[in-house]
Amino acid sequence: TLFMNTYFGCLMFLCLRTAWASYMTNSPTVIVMIGLPARGKTYMSKKLTRYLNWIGVPTKVFNLGVYRREAVKAYKSYDFFRHDNEEAMKIRKQCALVALRDVKAYLTEEGGQIAVFDATNTTRARRELILSFAKEHAYKVFFVESLCDDPDVIAANIMDVKVSSPDYPERNRESVMEDFLKRIECYKVTYQPLDPDEHDRDLSFIQVINVGRSFLVNKVQDYIQSKIVYYLMNIHVHSHSIYLCRHGESNHNVEGRIGGDAMLSDQGKKFAGALKDFVEEHGLPDLKVWTSQLRRTIQTAEELGVPYEQWKILNEIDAGVCEEMTYERIKETFPEEFALRDRDKYHYRYPGGESYQDLVQRLEPVIMELERQGNVLVICHQAVMRCLLAYFLDKSAEDLPYLKCPLHMVLKLTPVAYGCKVEMFDLKVEAVNTHQDRPLVSNDMVPVTFLRRNSFTPLSSHDQVKRPRLYSAGNPPQSRRPLAPFLPSMQSSEDPEVAEMTQNQVNESCGTWFSFLIT
């Protein structure tokens, strides 16, 4: 009887484990790209990864082309991609398996939350392989298929990106175009698009048709997938530039005070005039101007003599009780707060105010609008400009609060194929320096018990050990409920070691039970 109970218990565990990914709200997710070559898959992968990392969800791209180039050092021609090239097909499948192994390591061992599997994945067999892999490891899967039949878009993509690909060193544009078009034809022979009506109706996916002219969305599973869909529906590939600058120097800047709603200084007014000349000289067509609702940005925009929009969410970071104080006064009045901010400037929240992490969340709608607009000039503030720059330049949370955004400087950001081109324009109007360098802070300077972070638990944890979110910090023991199937790792327990048992430990235990039964 004991053996039978153990046996059926293990079987029940394995059955429940297959549904774990869809049951657990915060299971890691694998985003699987689908589409013929030159359909913008890598472009979308990189932008999506940059966005997710910016909002605090650890994400990494796994590009199968990189693995293929490691396995086959020298690319010769499109023949490698023929479906009847058995040797090449074995190499390509092996590359996919190696990439999936790295995906598992990232999501299970390195604290990753989302892995983007960037490859063509044009056959159902390949997609079934990925689905089986995800099911085995309790990952969610979300497919992103790029469909495009516009020859102009395809040709432009080949010329913009593929000509400089490592596959084509020292080859002219004509030969690259010829070979790549033949490569596309090789994939077309076996391409099986997602079928939302029959075969793939139970999968979670979005189809992006002709670079965003239309979309088809199917079975979005959770909050993060809805954010992915929303983001992909807002990005576009049309050429445009984004101009970022701070307001002109304010009286508070001169006095060394933070926050507040001060007016421009005399030098700040000179900058506003210089900014008007800059806009006129560059002759920007259909330029939109955005400001915050604080007087120093509005004063700067007024001088331009063009319509502008005020955005409350572009207001400077709220310093709470420290508003309108100098850093020296803050250090003298709130020494512990001053030390806490030096230790972790991104997560630190002013008492009664905001953190940089809060500011990133507040600015998310601005990013969505900047992605879908044409030429825009954003007149904002130092912390706001840092957050926006960190998104476009793919900077980490640790670097974000220390990005240099001097007064009276205009930054021109032009999105390119896989990144962002930056141009800086100094308008030659002197101003005070408000930048604070990164401090050299010892981890022992501030006791851990005094480290006050944001009160809410973020979507993704920075902990390297993946734990059930049910037992995350701040969730009192009395509020715990068995929200998942009754599994050893999910039982309520006052013992933290038991409560935080990882899935790997459970799998190991179950494996031991099976070994015992077999022997």
PEHU-V88416 format. One record per residue. NEAR is the number of other ideal C-beta (glycine too) atoms within 12 Angstrom. Layout:
near->NEAR
near->NEAR
//
This chain:
near->7
near->11
near->15
near->11
near->13
near->20
near->19
near->16
near->23
near->28
near->18
near->20
near->29
near->24
near->16
near->26
near->30
near->21
near->19
near->31
near->31
near->27
near->23
near->29
near->23
near->33
near->34
near->41
near->45
near->48
near->48
near->47
near->46
near->41
near->41
near->36
near->38
near->38
near->43
near->41
near->41
near->35
near->39
near->39
near->39
near->30
near->39
near->44
near->36
near->32
near->35
near->36
near->32
near->39
near->37
near->35
near->36
near->31
near->40
near->32
near->37
near->38
near->31
near->37
near->33
near->22
near->27
near->30
near->21
near->19
near->24
near->25
near->12
near->14
near->27
near->16
near->22
near->28
near->19
near->30
near->35
near->21
near->24
near->13
near->20
near->12
near->15
near->25
near->23
near->15
near->24
near->36
near->24
near->21
near->30
near->34
near->24
near->21
near->37
near->35
near->21
near->28
near->40
near->27
near->19
near->31
near->40
near->28
near->18
near->21
near->23
near->34
near->36
near->42
near->43
near->44
near->48
near->40
near->41
near->38
near->44
near->34
near->26
near->22
near->18
near->33
near->33
near->19
near->26
near->38
near->30
near->18
near->28
near->34
near->23
near->23
near->33
near->37
near->39
near->39
near->44
near->43
near->47
near->47
near->39
near->45
near->31
near->33
near->19
near->20
near->15
near->15
near->28
near->29
near->22
near->24
near->34
near->35
near->23
near->25
near->30
near->35
near->27
near->18
near->29
near->20
near->30
near->28
near->15
near->11
near->21
near->13
near->19
near->14
near->20
near->29
near->26
near->21
near->29
near->33
near->26
near->22
near->34
near->30
near->21
near->28
near->32
near->25
near->19
near->23
near->26
near->24
near->32
near->37
near->20
near->22
near->11
near->12
near->16
near->26
near->14
near->18
near->34
near->34
near->40
near->38
near->32
near->39
near->25
near->22
near->30
near->29
near->19
near->14
near->27
near->28
near->27
near->25
near->23
near->25
near->28
near->26
near->18
near->33
near->34
near->18
near->31
near->42
near->30
near->25
near->36
near->41
near->28
near->26
near->34
near->27
near->29
near->18
near->16
near->28
near->32
near->40
near->39
near->43
near->48
near->47
near->49
near->45
near->37
near->41
near->25
near->32
near->36
near->24
near->21
near->22
near->25
near->32
near->34
near->25
near->24
near->28
near->25
near->37
near->28
near->19
near->26
near->37
near->26
near->24
near->41
near->38
near->26
near->31
near->44
near->27
near->21
near->31
near->33
near->16
near->13
near->19
near->11
near->23
near->12
near->15
near->31
near->29
near->36
near->39
near->41
near->37
near->23
near->34
near->27
near->41
near->44
near->30
near->30
near->46
near->38
near->26
near->30
near->32
near->15
near->21
near->15
near->28
near->25
near->22
near->30
near->19
near->33
near->40
near->33
near->45
near->39
near->31
near->36
near->23
near->19
near->32
near->26
near->23
near->27
near->24
near->25
near->16
near->21
near->31
near->20
near->14
near->16
near->26
near->18
near->22
near->31
near->29
near->25
near->31
near->39
near->28
near->29
near->30
near->32
near->36
near->29
near->36
near->30
near->32
near->24
near->15
near->29
near->31
near->36
near->40
near->36
near->31
near->43
near->37
near->24
near->27
near->40
near->27
near->21
near->36
near->36
near->23
near->24
near->37
near->34
near->24
near->27
near->21
near->26
near->34
near->40
near->45
near->51
near->45
near->44
near->42
near->41
near->42
near->42
near->38
near->43
near->43
near->37
near->37
near->39
near->36
near->28
near->27
near->27
near->20
near->32
near->19
near->21
near->38
near->36
near->24
near->34
near->24
near->36
near->28
near->40
near->38
near->35
near->39
near->35
near->28
near->32
near->20
near->33
near->20
near->26
near->26
near->18
near->29
near->19
near->24
near->17
near->19
near->27
near->18
near->32
near->17
near->31
near->22
near->32
near->24
near->18
near->32
near->22
near->24
near->14
near->19
near->20
near->9
near->19
near->10
near->13
near->9
near->20
near->23
near->13
near->13
near->8
near->19
near->23
near->23
near->23
near->25
near->14
near->17
near->21
near->29
near->25
near->31
near->24
near->28
near->21
near->15
near->19
near->34
near->29
near->36
near->26
near->29
near->36
near->25
near->21
near->16
near->20
near->13
near->15
near->8
near->12
near->21
near->15
near->18
near->20
near->31
near->25
near->15
near->33
near->30
near->35
near->31
near->23
near->25
near->19
near->13
near->12
near->14
near->14
near->18
near->24
near->26
near->25
near->26
near->33
near->20
near->20
near->29
near->25
near->16
near->22
near->28
near->17
near->17
near->26
near->20
near->13
near->15
near->19
near->11
near->8
//
